Amino acid sequence: MPSRGPRRPASRGARSGTDSSEAKREERKARRQEDRRAALLEAAREVLTQKGVGGLTMEAVAAAADVSKPAVFYYFRTKEELMGALAAGQLEAEVEVLLRAIAAAPDGVEALVALLRAKVDFYAEDLDAFRVAYLWPQLIGIPPEVLRERVYPASQRVSEALEARLKVDAREGRLAPGFEPRRLANLVWITAHGLLSLVAGMQQVGGATRHTLTQLRDEACLLLRRARLEG
């Protein structure tokens, strides 16, 4: 029987086509997994808002997402991982809004005011989002690596951006004596956080504050503007 000779290697074009098809399959798979993960996170938030922290179980999330319990464990090993992913994602979305507000402000002191307004307004109509980012993680817990790799770096971006704007004011003589950029940057974050915590906490127990969140926000902005050295 005559030999057919050595098999020719696949052409470069054929290999390229195969590689491209494989890459597209992997891309579609990654998108499906990301969509499923996002759906589980949305289900976890739904459970938290409807049942509270005590109701957050893997079984409850599976039921809310209409998937099996093993499907939840495929993406998240514990409810702490679920909470960590929810909190970090919410914080990262907040940070992007705050950075835009800081960048758009005309000077450092107005950047303080812009940050406070942006943070309060970001959560004013959705206090559950604030609870997701800050309050519920304290009760449920989140993995240390989420704090280290996502939460702390996100917060640091805001502090550094705001501090940089305030340092320019200080160098150019626009910052009143006694005000230190780093402390001011920390103070405005704490102030906004405190206002939201107060209102969210009162709402959670069926109470209300004497003044509205908007009124408290505006009063805090007036105080922050005292850091500007008037010419």
Secondary structure, 3 states (H helix, E strand, C coil): CCCCCCCCCCCHHHHHHHHHHHHHHHHHHHHHHHHHHHHHHHHHHHHHHHHCHHHCCHHHHHHHHCCCHHHHHHHCCCHHHHHHHHHHHHHHHHHHHHHHHHHHCCCHHHHHHHHHHHHHHHHHCCHHHHHHHHHHHHHHCCCHHHHHHHHHHHHHHHHHHHHHHHHHHHHCCCECCCCCHHHHHHHHHHHHHHHHHHHHHHHHCCCCCCCCHHHHHHHHHHHHHHHECCC
